[in-house]
Amino acid sequence: MKLFKTTSANETIELGQRLINALPSDYHVILLQGDLSSGKTTFTKGIGKALGIESVINSPTFTILKSHEGNKTLHHLDLYRLDGIGLDFDLEDYILDKDAISVIEWPNQVEALIPNVYVLVELKWIHENEREITISTSNNTKDWIEKI
């Protein structure tokens, strides 16, 4: 686990980029936890930037899922409005897609679908532009996190 502090949206975006640049190939699911306006989508913009995505990354709150193409596909899920897993969305197909990076905001909505290996990013709103961001892994691997 490693704690970061960002003082601007640009720093939060840069941290998302740094995460992807350090991410081992066996990780493809990134869980984002934090209150509303904590910077989850801003962090995802950095992930997209590192993946070479040029399309606009914004919150898929109402659509639940947006996929973006770049050097690697990004599946961005915002499950805030989801009420149970259901069968309508085939979410497991996106979450388990090992050829893509799947970023999941509000992952508690689909705990049963989360694979055993994932990165957890916890974002905490401190002040208007200031965030505390903790990055950890499901298996407590620390070596690559130190490279972020």
Secondary structure, 3 states (H helix, E strand, C coil): CEEEEECCHHHHHHHHHHHHHHCCCCCCEEEEECCCCCCHHHHHHHHHHHCCCCCCCCCCCCCCEEEECCCCEEEEEECCCCCCCCCCCCHHHHHCCCCEEEEEECHHHHHHHCCCCCEEEEEEECCCCCEEEEEEECCCCCCCHHHC
